[in-house]
Amino acid sequence: MVTGADEAATEMADEATEAAADATEFDAEAASEALQVEGFDLEKVKGYIDMAPIGDDAKATVNKALEQAQNNPVLLGAVLEKARALLGL
């Protein structure tokens, strides 16, 4: 016999599972916003790159280029443009 408490617990578990899946999916819109020179946050951008649907070698290359360019706005802009293109943004 299923009780109201059982149904509520099952619903909560389903919602938690869905929320966890959403948190690990690549968010193209948010990534596109983060991949800008203005307000650049290296760790945030690296997080989006790590979740992106691209190969591990490409992720490592982009992250390394971002690290090297982070203190040079002109170079950073070019790297971010290439990263957006790679991600199809």
Backbone bond lengths (Angstrom), bond angles and torsions (degrees), N, CA, C in turn:
res aa  C-N    CA-C-N  psi(-1)  N-CA   C-N-CA  omega(-1)  CA-C   N-CA-C  phi
1 M - - - 1.443 - - 1.540 109.23 -
2 V 1.318 115.92 128.23 1.460 121.90 179.92 1.528 108.21 -93.11
3 T 1.311 113.96 129.43 1.466 118.50 179.98 1.519 109.75 -101.85
4 G 1.310 114.78 170.64 1.462 119.62 176.66 1.511 111.48 -60.23
5 A 1.329 116.71 -36.52 1.464 120.80 179.35 1.522 110.74 -66.13
6 D 1.340 116.54 -38.85 1.467 120.62 178.21 1.525 110.74 -63.93
7 E 1.318 115.89 -43.03 1.459 120.34 179.75 1.536 110.51 -64.26
8 A 1.319 116.32 -42.43 1.463 120.82 179.55 1.529 110.59 -63.92
9 A 1.328 116.86 -42.35 1.462 120.99 179.44 1.525 110.75 -64.76
10 T 1.328 116.80 -40.84 1.463 120.73 178.67 1.521 110.30 -64.69
11 E 1.322 116.81 -42.93 1.467 120.82 179.56 1.529 110.93 -63.41
12 M 1.323 116.76 -42.00 1.464 120.74 179.18 1.524 110.81 -64.05
13 A 1.325 116.72 -40.76 1.463 120.84 179.23 1.522 110.34 -64.83
14 D 1.338 116.80 -41.12 1.465 120.56 178.41 1.529 111.05 -63.10
15 E 1.318 116.78 -42.41 1.463 121.27 179.47 1.527 111.15 -65.29
16 A 1.323 117.15 -39.74 1.466 121.23 178.94 1.523 110.52 -65.33
17 T 1.327 116.97 -40.45 1.462 121.40 178.88 1.526 110.00 -64.24
18 E 1.329 116.50 -43.49 1.458 121.04 179.35 1.528 111.13 -64.20
19 A 1.325 116.95 -41.34 1.468 121.04 179.18 1.524 110.80 -64.34
20 A 1.318 116.93 -39.98 1.463 120.78 178.60 1.523 110.88 -64.67
21 A 1.323 117.05 -39.97 1.464 120.75 178.30 1.524 110.02 -65.04
22 D 1.318 117.47 -42.61 1.460 121.06 178.85 1.517 111.34 -61.48
23 A 1.320 117.30 -37.09 1.468 121.87 -176.88 1.522 111.76 -69.02
24 T 1.320 117.75 -22.32 1.458 120.36 -178.20 1.523 112.42 -103.07
25 E 1.341 118.27 0.62 1.449 121.20 178.61 1.524 109.87 -87.18
26 F 1.314 115.84 148.92 1.453 121.87 178.24 1.520 109.21 -71.47
27 D 1.312 117.26 125.87 1.463 124.01 179.46 1.523 107.81 -104.64
28 A 1.329 116.21 97.64 1.464 121.20 -174.87 1.520 112.29 -61.82
29 E 1.313 117.43 -39.98 1.465 120.01 -178.61 1.529 111.05 -64.69
30 A 1.326 116.37 -46.56 1.466 120.03 179.64 1.530 110.49 -66.42
31 A 1.319 116.71 -38.60 1.467 120.09 178.74 1.522 110.50 -63.43
32 S 1.324 116.15 -41.87 1.459 120.11 179.53 1.528 110.99 -61.06
33 E 1.321 116.83 -40.35 1.463 121.21 177.75 1.528 111.13 -66.27
34 A 1.324 117.24 -37.86 1.469 121.43 -178.18 1.524 111.95 -73.86
35 L 1.324 116.94 -28.63 1.461 121.32 -177.10 1.529 111.27 -83.90
36 Q 1.327 115.68 55.09 1.460 123.66 178.96 1.528 108.46 -130.13
37 V 1.321 116.93 150.98 1.470 120.87 179.26 1.532 109.77 -65.21
38 E 1.326 115.97 -45.65 1.467 119.98 -178.71 1.524 109.79 -67.75
39 G 1.318 116.23 123.55 1.457 121.31 -179.80 1.523 113.97 75.62
40 F 1.329 116.73 19.32 1.467 121.13 -177.15 1.525 111.42 -57.42
41 D 1.323 115.34 130.63 1.466 123.40 177.58 1.527 106.72 -128.38
42 L 1.326 116.62 104.26 1.460 121.54 -174.01 1.525 112.17 -54.81
43 E 1.312 118.07 -48.18 1.470 120.17 -176.89 1.524 112.05 -64.41
44 K 1.309 116.34 -38.41 1.471 120.66 178.51 1.527 109.83 -64.86
45 V 1.332 116.26 -46.78 1.458 120.78 -179.39 1.524 110.60 -64.28
46 K 1.323 117.35 -42.44 1.469 119.99 178.06 1.529 110.88 -60.67
47 G 1.324 116.81 -34.80 1.466 120.30 176.68 1.519 111.34 -62.45
48 Y 1.339 116.24 -43.48 1.470 119.51 177.71 1.522 110.96 -66.00
49 I 1.311 116.99 -41.21 1.469 120.05 178.73 1.530 109.84 -61.73
50 D 1.314 117.10 -42.32 1.463 120.76 -179.11 1.532 112.27 -64.30
51 M 1.337 118.05 -26.57 1.464 121.36 178.56 1.520 112.68 -90.82
52 A 1.325 117.07 -9.05 1.459 121.62 -175.04 1.528 111.79 -66.83
53 P 1.328 115.44 150.14 1.467 120.47 179.43 1.530 111.99 -82.09
54 I 1.330 115.65 58.99 1.467 121.87 177.10 1.523 107.94 -129.54
55 G 1.298 116.60 166.02 1.461 121.06 -178.10 1.524 113.01 -67.20
56 D 1.319 114.90 158.29 1.471 120.80 -178.98 1.528 112.40 -62.14
57 D 1.336 117.40 -36.71 1.464 120.15 178.69 1.527 110.49 -64.56
58 A 1.327 116.54 -41.66 1.466 120.80 178.49 1.525 110.39 -64.44
59 K 1.332 116.89 -41.23 1.467 120.78 178.17 1.522 110.80 -60.28
60 A 1.323 116.38 -46.02 1.461 121.02 -179.26 1.528 110.93 -63.51
61 T 1.321 116.81 -40.92 1.460 121.17 -179.96 1.522 111.34 -64.80
62 V 1.332 116.70 -45.69 1.466 120.94 -179.83 1.524 110.24 -64.55
63 N 1.326 116.30 -46.07 1.470 119.31 -179.69 1.526 111.84 -61.22
64 K 1.314 117.05 -40.67 1.469 121.05 178.67 1.529 110.31 -64.80
65 A 1.316 117.30 -43.77 1.463 121.00 179.04 1.525 111.02 -63.15
66 L 1.330 117.15 -39.51 1.466 120.97 177.94 1.526 111.04 -63.96
67 E 1.330 116.57 -41.97 1.468 120.62 178.73 1.525 110.39 -60.64
68 Q 1.327 116.53 -42.81 1.461 120.79 -177.17 1.528 112.21 -71.99
69 A 1.335 116.96 -28.44 1.463 120.96 -175.06 1.525 113.91 -97.59
70 Q 1.310 118.37 -6.15 1.459 120.96 -170.06 1.527 115.29 -57.60
71 N 1.311 119.21 -27.25 1.466 121.60 -177.98 1.525 113.96 -101.02
72 N 1.330 116.72 9.52 1.457 121.82 179.64 1.534 107.64 -128.03
73 P 1.344 117.81 99.32 1.467 120.75 -174.64 1.525 114.83 -55.49
74 V 1.327 118.24 -36.29 1.464 120.62 -179.72 1.525 109.96 -67.78
75 L 1.312 116.15 -49.34 1.459 120.69 178.85 1.526 110.49 -65.59
76 L 1.318 117.10 -40.64 1.463 121.16 179.61 1.524 110.61 -60.50
77 G 1.325 116.78 -42.60 1.469 120.19 178.62 1.517 111.83 -57.97
78 A 1.331 116.40 -42.54 1.463 120.78 179.84 1.528 111.00 -66.41
79 V 1.324 116.55 -42.44 1.468 120.47 179.75 1.532 110.24 -65.67
80 L 1.314 117.00 -42.56 1.466 120.39 179.09 1.521 111.31 -64.30
81 E 1.339 116.78 -37.31 1.469 120.65 177.35 1.516 110.22 -62.29
82 K 1.325 116.16 -44.41 1.479 120.62 178.72 1.538 110.46 -64.91
83 A 1.330 116.89 -39.53 1.454 120.64 179.47 1.528 110.60 -64.08
84 R 1.334 116.72 -43.21 1.479 120.22 178.22 1.532 110.33 -61.57
85 A 1.331 116.61 -41.44 1.451 120.43 178.84 1.530 111.23 -63.84
86 L 1.316 116.10 -43.66 1.463 121.00 178.75 1.523 111.51 -59.48
87 L 1.342 115.39 -37.22 1.465 120.78 -178.38 1.525 112.57 -87.12
88 G 1.317 116.68 -1.28 1.457 120.46 179.51 1.515 113.27 71.83
89 L 1.336 115.93 31.97 1.472 120.32 -178.43 1.512 111.56 -102.30
